[in-house]
Amino acid sequence: MSRIEDPRLLTGAGRYVDDIVRPGMGHAHFVRSPLPRARIRSIDTTGALALAGVRAVYTAADLNSEVHEARLPLDPPGPALPRPPLADDEVRFVGDPVVLIVADDRYIAEDAGELVFVDYEPLPPVVDYTAATDSEHLVHAGYPGNLAGQLSGRPAADLQPIFDAAAHVVRQRIFQQAYAPVPMETRGLIAEWAAAEQEMTVWASTQSPHGVRGFCARLLGIAEHRVRVIARDTGGGFGQKVAPQREDMCVMLAARKLGGALKWIEDRQESLMSAGMARHEHGDARMAFDTDGRILAADLRYVQNVGAYPASSPMTAGAVVGMLFPGPYRVPAATFDTRLVFSNTVGRVAYRGPWQFESVAREVLLDTAARQIGLDPAELRRRNMIRREDLPMTNPSGMPLADITPYETFEQALAMLDYDAFRGEQARARTAGRYLGVGTCTYLEPTTGGTPFHSTEGATIRIEPSGAVNVYVSGGSCGNSLETTVVQLTADALGVDAAQVHTIQGDTAVTPFGGGTGGSRSGSMTAGAVAVTAQILRDRILAIAAHRFGVPVEDVEFAGGRATVPGVPDTALTLAEIAEIAYYQPGSLPPGVTPGLEASGRHQVAAPMIWANATHLCTCEVDIDTGRVTLLRYIVSEDVGPMINPNVVEGQVFGGTVQGIGGALYEHLAYDDTGNPVTTTFMDYLLPTTTETPVIELGHIETPSPGPGGYKGVGEGGAIGATPAVINAVADALAPFGVEISRLPLSPAAIVDLIDNARNKATSS
């Protein structure tokens, strides 16, 4: 089945937040801090208020006291992290919103911003997150040592005897740079307050309409039924749009004060400066091996930069990094320590596979270990990888594992490449002065469950009197083809043609509550909700048809939108005819069947989490003079269970993989030593394009999950596996020089420096 949203989006007929126009709508612009940390002495808004067309100018004194509650949907119990709408006493990163201006249009609002004078007293910023815990300066006064959170496994001392006695111990520290989700559509929303009804309507670019609704109600201190959130087309989210951020709070609060509609659309510079970062982290990883290269123990000391204002709690995903660290390998003993630290940089946001560093640390370390032990990296993995006979099992941190196929995807990827043949080609190339490399990453991805907010999903299906089928789900579709998925699931579950089915999503006034898009949950959770709901209606359809035919229910079949009795000629009812009976002939319904054909159902997550897995394999050539990396082949073998729609699955894998490649080679949300962002345009922030992206070859292994239809999540895996596979390919190409990779991204200049340093080290020794 083709993606049904494609014609609308490809012909420019999509409807995004910026396409919405409301009567009398004002336009918002934020005056942002030019300093990473400073005390706000005073704010003079006189000039801005005097400009024709300016409707209001708000500071923290105007808005912050209006906050009733600022808890986000994924915040854990306990005190929420600091989340003021506008900076009040201090600014805490370059781009921190200080003043909100409302004007007749965006041009006037931006001009007014130039007339606001803020008197700042510069303060020493905490820029280097690696030194934040030892700094005398605090990003937030209530967090000693700048610690936003901490979690540890069993004491490292318990494992020390294993490391002391091991034949091989391999250690590696690796830093991953900050980079950004960079959706095509930047953040934006329109908030419209109806004073007479005391109701708020919000048009939002969001992955979770119901999450925004609940947040807005808590923020304003009003009942949820007085908030309506509408999310039409969303041009990408990648986790950045899961939770409302501080600018969203400001617009909602200001709209209520103004008593009308207020629009804010983020420009690209704002996005790269203020919308949030991902991935800024490092870890000290070590593994102990026996004489045969089998893993005896693993340990990860992990530190993550959460910036000044993370959204939402970074512990939600940060805790998983250490708990997953053994990955898809048999590891008898493991532990971890996770520290999340504040800094005076933009806040951390969710991003595809927010626990991805676990795979980076593990897979890069395994390649280093293979070189030190004297084994081929593929052989080292074969000796340690989890196999079917090991399952079900629990990893050393207590994560239950089942229904996974890491060994099968690994072998499929190697076979698709013809690994042995490539090794031969690599050897011949080196004799000719060319440096080829191959790298892999095999990972496990927790999908579907994970948080109470995401634990259930609802669906409502209404078969109209005409026989048309409308299915209502919470939505959050933002490039993941959820429209197509829902239509296909509903058509299959009911037994009708997909052309009869239409889906309504993203409007909290008419759709059942749902968690939205996040945690690779949409397909599998919606499948459960649709299946539960469709079964209610199928039972009713069969009962009506059986009553009309005068036969037992079990004799009736319903397929292709028609009820029939096999072997009995001239017994057929179309869905439209059955619907007419249900709605217009209630007196002829069988006993116990209620009029109408509308039902709602709710699915509860089937297991603590559903596991997907994959292997990424990359080959490359590195020009040792220029540092340029050319990707030659890229292979992904994945197991996401039965595929609802292969086009959708493969699109998700392709998109995530390209983002992971960008993280390895190009993207860097960089700051200078004084805390100033230096990549706030696409002139400086590099993204992979079609020129740099290779053809991605896919292989599929299908192992059903315990959830509905056996489906698993697929949204995040590509971005998890790609980065370590590319790193390992580059490291393999440069292995003759003794290069060890410890920092990303692998820009041409960085690669040349690695080679030069390795050569100098070899010469000096």
N, C-alpha and C positions, 0 to 999 in steps of 0.2 A: 504494500500500500504506500503510495506517495505521501509526502508530508503535506497536509492540507493547508497549513499556514503559509507555505512558500509563495503561492501566487500573490497573496495580499502583500507580503513583505517585499518581494522582489519587484513589484510594480509601484512601490512607493505609497501604497494605500494603508500602511500601518498607522496606528493611532497611539502616539506617545504622549507623555505628560506635556511636552512643549507644544503639542498640537491643540491642547485644550484652551479655550478662551471663555472666560466667565464675565458677566456684566459688571462693569465698574472695577475690574480686577487691578490690584496694585502689583508692583514688581519689586522684588527684594534684592538687595546687594549688601554684602558683608564687608566691613572694614576689618582687615586682618592684621595681626601683629607682624611687624618686620623683624622682631627680635625673638630669639629662642627662649629667653627668660628675662622678665623685667617686672618691676612693680609699677602698677598704674597709679600715677600721682593724680592725674585729672584728665577729664575729657571735655573738650569744648566743641559743642555741636551747633553753635550759633550760626555759623556760615552755611552749614548744610540745611538747617531749618529755613533759612531765608531764601533759598533757591526756589524759583517758581517750579511747581510740579512736584515738590517733595511733600509727602503726606504725613510722614512721621519719622522720627529718629529714635531708636531705642538703645539703651545701654543695659548693663547687668542690673542696675538699680531699678530699671523698668520691668524687666522680664523675669529675672531669676527668682524673685519672691513669689511669682505666680505659679511656680512648679508645685504640684500636689504630691506626685511621686514619679521618680525617673527610673523605675526598674524595667529592664529589658526582658523580653520573653525567655532568653537563654541564661539569664543571670541565676546563679545558684542561690540557695537560701543564705541569709545573713546580710550584713551591710553591703550595699552596692558600692562599686568603685566610684570615685568622684566623677560627676557628670553635670557641670553647670552649663546652661544654655550659652551664655556669653561669659567671657573671661571677666572676673570681678577684681580681686585683689592683685593677681598676677597673670601675666601671659606665660604660657608654658611650652610653646613651640612656634616656629615661624609659620604663620597661617592661622593661628588661634583666632577665632572670631571674637571681636571686641565690640563692634557697633553694628546694628542692623538698620539699614535705611530702606524706607518704603517710598516709592515714587510712582508717577503716572506711567513711566516706562523704564526699562533697564538702563537706557542711556543717561537719563536724568539721575537715576540712582547712583550710577558710577561717577558721574560728575560731582554729585554731592559728597561722595566718599572722599574726594580730593580736598574737600573743605572742612573735614573733621580733623581736629588737632588733638592728638593724644600725647600727654607728657609721660614719658617712660623713664624709670630709673633702672638702667641695666643691672642685672644680677648675674652671677656666674652660672652658666648652664651646665647641666649634666648631659654631655653629648655622647661620650663613649660609654655605651651600656655595660661593657665588660668591666669597667671600673666603678660602676654606679653604686654597688653595695659597699664600697670603701670610701665613697665620697662624703665629705662633710656637708655637702649641699643636698637638700631634699627637693624632689620634684613636687611631692605632696607632703605636707607637714605630718600627716597622720600615719605615714608609712616609713618606719625606721629602716635604714639601710636601703631605701628605695625598692623594697621587696613588695611586689604586688601579689605574690603567691609562691608557695613552695610545696613540693610533694616528693617523698622519697620512698623507695622500696625497702627491702631488707637491708640491714647494715652491711656496708661494703666489707667490713672486717670479716664477716661470715664467709666471704668468697676468697679472701686473701690466701688461705692455704692452698686453694686450687691453683691460683695464679703462681704461687711460689713453687709448686711442684710440677707445673706444666712444662712440656718439652718446648713449646713455643708460646710466647706472649707478644701480641702485636698491639701497638698503640697508635692512635692517630687523632690529631685535633683538626677539625675542619670548620671553617666559617662560611656561612651562607649569607649573602648580601640581602638587603632590603629590596623588594620590588613590589609592584602594585598590580591589582587586578585589571585595571584599564579596560572597563567595559566600553563598547562603542557609544552607548548613551550614558552620559554622566549622571550624577545624582540629580534629583529634582522632585518637587511636589507642589501641588496647589492645595491650600487649605481655605475652606470657605465656611465662615461662621454665620449661622442664621440666628440672630439674636432673639426673634420672637419665639422660635421653637427651642432655643438653647441646644442646637444641634450643629455638629461639625461634619462636613463632607470633605474628604481628602482624596485627591487624585495623586497617586504615588508611583514612582519607579521603584518597585520593591519585589523581593522574592517571597514575601510573606504578608499578604494583605490583612489576614486576621491578626498577625503579630503586631502590625502597625495600628490596627483598630484598638486592640487591648492597651497598647502603649499610650495612644492618644487619650483614651478614657482615663487611664491612671494619671497621666500628666496633667490633664485639666481638672481632674476630680469630678468627672461626670459618669453617668451610667453608660455601659457599652452600647446599649441600644440607641443612644444618641450620637453615635459615631458611625459614619459610613465610609469605607475605604474602597476606592475603585482603582484597580490596576489593569490597564489594557495591555498594550504591547510594551515590553521591557527589553531594551537593547543590551542585554547582558547584565549579569550580576556577579557571578563567580564567587559568591560569599560576601562581597562588599555590601550588598543590598539586603542582607538578611535582617539586620537590625537598624532601626532609626538612629541617626546620629544627632549631634548637638544642633546643627543647622536646621534639621527637621523640627526639633523641639522649638527653636526660635520662631519658625514660620507658623507653627500651630498656635503658639502663645500670642504672637502678634496679630494673627487673623482674628482671634477672639477679642483682643483689645480694639481692633479697628472695626469689627462688626461687618466684615465682608470677605471678599476673596483675595488671596495673596499668593503670588507665584514666585518660586525661586528655582532657577535652572543654573546649575554649576557650569562654569566654563572649564576648559581643559587645564589651564594653569592652576586654577583652584583645585581641580581633581588631583593633579599630581602633587600638590602641596598639602592638601588638607583632607582628602577623602579616605586616607588610611593606607598603611603599608602591610606587607606580609613577609614572612620568611626570615626576618633579621634575627639571627641566632647562631650559636656555635655549640659544639660538644666535644668532650674528650671521651673517645670510645676506646675500649680495649676488649680483646678476646683472648682466651687461653685455648690452646690446641694440644692434642696429644701427638705422638710421633707420626701417626698416620694422617694428621690434618683434620681430625674430628674435633668439633667445638666442645670444650669442657665447661666454659663459663663466659659470661658477657657482662659488661658494665658500661653505662653511659652516664656521664656527668653533663647535663644539658642546661644551657642558659638562653633565655629568650628575651629580646627587647620588646616591651609592650608599648613603648612610647609614653606620651603624657596622658592620653585619654583613650584607652582601648575600648572597642565596642564589639561584642559585649564582653563578659568575663573571659579573659584569656585562659583561665584554668580549664574551661570546658574542653578545649582541644589540647592544651599544653600538657595536661595530665596524661594524655594517651601516648605521647611520644615515648616516654620511658617504658610504659607498660607494653608497648608493641615491639620494643627493641630487638628481641630475638627474631622477629619476623617469621618467614616461612621455613625456619631451620630448627633442627632438633638441638636444643640447648638445655642441658640438665639444670644449670643454675644461672640466674641473672639478677641484676639489680640496677637501680637507676637513682639519680637525684635530679629533680627539675626545679629550676629557679626562674621566676618571671620578674623582670626588673623594669621599673619606670625609667624614662629618660626624657630629655627635652627635645623630642622629635615627634612627628605625627603618630597618632595612635595605631596600634595593630588592629586589623580587622580580619574576619574569616576570609579564607581563600582556599580554593580547590585543594582538598587534602591538607588541612592545616597541621596535621601531624607528619607531613612529608619528610621532615628532617630525619626522622627515624630511619627511613629508607636510604637517604643520602649517607648518613653516618655508617650504617651497617654495610651497604653495598660497596662503598669506597674502601672501607676497612678490609672487606673480604678480598678485594683485588690486591690491596697492599700485602695482606697476609699470604696470598698465593705466591706473590713474587718473593717474599722473604722465606717461605717454606720450601719453594722450588716446585710448586705444582701449577698446572694450568688452572686459571680461574674457574673454568667450567668444571674441571674435575674436583676442585675443592668444594664447589657447591653441590655436586652430585653426592659427595660423601656425607653431606650434612642436611640435605633438603628433606622436609617432611614428605612422606609418601602415604598412599591410601591406607596401608596397613597400620599406620601410626594413629589413625583417626577413629573416633573423636579423642581429643586430648586437651589438656590445659597447659598453657605456657607458664613459665616460671613466675610470672606476675599475676597469675590467676585468670587470664583471658581464655575462655573456652573456645576451642577451634573445631570446626566440623565443616563438611561439604565444601572442601577446598581442593585445588589441584595444582599446587605450585610446581611439582616435579613434571607433570604432564605439559604445562604451558612452557616450562623451561626447555624441555626436550623438543617440543614442537617448534619453538623459535630457532633453536640451533639447527634443526633439520631444514627449516625454510631457508636459512642462510647457506647451509652446507658448511658447517663450522670448520671441519678439517680442511676443506678445500680453501677456505679463506686463510687459514694459518699458512698454508703453502704459498698462497698469493702474497701474503704479508712478508714472508721471508724473502721471496724473490724481489719484492719492491725495495726492501731495505738494502739489498746488494746494489740496487740501482740508485740509492740515495733518496728514496721516497719513504715516507713514514705513515703507514696505515695502522689503524687500531680498531679493536672491537671491544665493546662494553655491554654488559647486561645489568638488568635490575629485575629481581623477582620480589614481589611484595604481596602483602595481604591488606585488604581494604575493608574496614568495618563500615557497613552501610545500613540504612533504613532506620535503626533504632537509636538509642544512645541518650536521649533526654526525655523528661516527662512531656515537654511541649510537643515533641515529635512522635509520641507513642501511639496516637490514634489518628485516623483520617476518615472523613465522612464523604458520602455521595448521596445525591438525590436524583432520581430518574423519573421524569414525567413523560409518559406516552400520551401525546395529545389526542383529542378526538379524531384528528385526521390520520393518525397512525405515525406521525412524525415523533421522533424520540429526542428529547432534550435531557442532557445529563449535566448536573450542576456539581462542580467541585471547587474547592477553595482557590486553587490556582497558584500563581507564582511562576507561571511560565515565562522564561526569559532567555529564549534561545535553545531550550532543551526539548522542543517539540511536544510539549505536554498536551496540546490540543489534539495532535494526531494520535498520541498514545491513548488518551481517554476515549476518543471516538472508536478506535480499533478495539479496545478492551470492552466497551459497552456493546458494540455490534456483535462481537464474539460471544459475550456472556448471555445476551438476550436471544441470539439467533436471528439477527436481522442484517440487512445490507448496510454497509457503512454509510452509503449515501442517504439513508434515512435518519442518521444520527447527527445531532448538533450539540456542541458543548458550550456552556456558559461558565466562565471562570473569572476570578479576580474581583468580584463585587460582593462585599460582605453583607449587603442587604438581602441577597437572595441565595448565597451559597452556604453550605454547611461549614462549620468550623474545621480548619485544617492547618497544619504546621507550615505549609508552603514548601518551597524548594530549598533544600539544604541537607547535607549529610547523605547525598545520593539516595534519597528516600522516595522521590515522587512516583516513579514507575511502580515499584513494588507495593507501596502503601496504597496508591490509588487503585491498583489492581485488586487489592483486598476489599476496599470500600465498594468498588463497582460490582465485584462478584457477590458480595453479601446483598446488595440492593437489587441487583438484577435477578437473583434467585427468588426474592419475594414476588417480583412481578411475573417471572416465568410460572411460578406456582399458580398465580391468579389467572394468567392467560390460559394455562392448560385446564384449570378448573372451569372457566367459562366455556372454552371450546368443548370440553367433554360433556358438559351439561347440555349444550346446544345439540351435540351429535347423539346424545343418549348413550354414551359408552363410558366405561371406567376411565379415570384420569390416566392410568398407566398405559392405555391403548393409544393415547394421543401423542403425536410428535409435533414439535414446533421448530422449524428451520427455514431459513430464507424468507422470514417474515410471514410464514403461512403455517396454520395448524391443519394437520391432516391425520387421518386414520389409515395407516398402511394396510393395503389389501382391500379397502372399502372404497369403491369409486364414488365420485360426486360428494365427497366429504372434504371440504376445504373452507377455511375462513382466513382472510387476510388480517394482518394486524389492525388495519383501519376498521374492518368490520367488527373485530373483537372490541376495539376501543369504543365504537359506537354503542355496542351493547353495554359496556362498562359504565359509560357516562350517561347515555340517554334512555336506557331500558333497565333501570335498577330493579323493576319488578320481575324481570326474567333472569336475574342472576341466581346462581346456585346458593343454597343455604350456607351461611358463614362467610360469603365473599362480599366485601364492602364495595360500594360503587367507586368508579374511577380507576385509573391506572397510574398511580403516583406512589412512590415509596422512598424512604430514606433508610440508610444503613450506615454502620460505622465499623471500621476494621481496627483491631488492636494488634500491635506488633507481635509477631509470632514467636520471637526469640529475643534475648537481650540485644543481639545484633545479628545481621546476616552478612556473611563474609563473601566478598568477591576477591579475585586474585588475577594476576597477570604477570607476564614476563615481557620486558622491553629489551630489544637488542638493537644496537647502533653500530655501524661501521663508519669510519671517517678517515680523512687524510689531513695531516697537519703539515703546513709549510713551515719548516723550522727557521727560515730566514725572516718571514713576515709575521708568523704566528697565526696565519689564517687557518681556520678549521672548515673543511668542506665535508658535509655529511654525505655519505655515499649510499647506504641503504639503511632503512629504518623499518623494523619488524616488531609487531605487537601480537603476542598470543594471549588472549584473555578468556576468562571464564566468568561470565556474568549470568550464568544460568540460561534457560531458554530466552531467546530474544523476542520481545514483543514486536519490534519492528527493526530489522537490521539496518535500515537507513538511519534511524535515530541513534541506535547504538554506535554505529561506526562514526557518525557525526560527532558524538560526544568523545569518543576515543581520539579522533583527529584533533579536535579543538584543544583538549587537555594536553595532548602530546606536544603541540606547537607551543603552548604556554610553558611547558617544562623545558623545551629546547631553549626558549627565550631566557629562562632563569639560569640555565647553564652557561650560555654564551653571550647574551646581549643585555638583558634588563638590569638596571641598577638605580634604585631610588636613593641617590647619593647625597650626603651632607659633607660640608667642609668641617674643619676642626673646630670652628666657632659655632656650629649649629645651623648654618645657612644651607637650605636645599639648593642643589646645583643642577638638578635635572627636572625642571618644571615645564619643559616644552618637548615636543617630539623631535626637536633638533638635537636634544641632549639625551633624552630617554629613548633608548633604542628598542624597537620591537622586531621580532622576526617577520619577514614578509614571504611571499611565495617564492622569491628568488633564493632565499636561504633554506626554505623548508623542503625536505626530500619527499618523494612519494612514500606514503606510509602503507606498508603491507600488513594485512591482518590475518590472523588465524584464530579460530574459535574452538574452545573446549566447553561443553555444556554439562554442568553438574547442577541439578536442581537444589534450591534452598528449601528450608522447611516452611517458607512463606507461601502465600497464594500463588498458584501457577508455577512455583519453583523459581520465581524471578529474583534477581539480585540487583543491587545498584550499580550504576556505571558512570555517574557524573564526574567523579574526581580522579579516577585511577590514572588517566593519561598524564595528568600534571604531577602525579606522584612518581611514576616510573621513569619519565623521560629524563629528568635532570641527572640522576645517578648513572643512567645508561650512557649519556653523553660524556659525563665526567670520566667514567671508566674507559670509554673509547679513546678519549684524548690521552689519558694516562697510559693506556696500553701502547698507543702510537709513540709516546715519548719514553717508554720503558728503557730503551738502550742508553738514554742519558741519565738514568737514575732519578728522574723527576718524581716528586711526590706532591700531589695537589692538596693544598690546605685552604685556599680561598677562592671564592667565586665573585663575579663571573669570570669565565675564561676568555677575556678579551685578547686580541692579538698582542697588545703590549704586555699583558700579564704572562702570556705563553712565552714570549721572547725572553722576559725576565726569568722565568722558571728554567728555561734552557741555559741561559747565561750563568745563572747561579749554580746550576748543577755542573756545568763545565768548569767553573772556577773552583768549586769544591773538589772536583776530581783532580784538577791540576795541583791544588794546594796540598792534597793528601798524597 
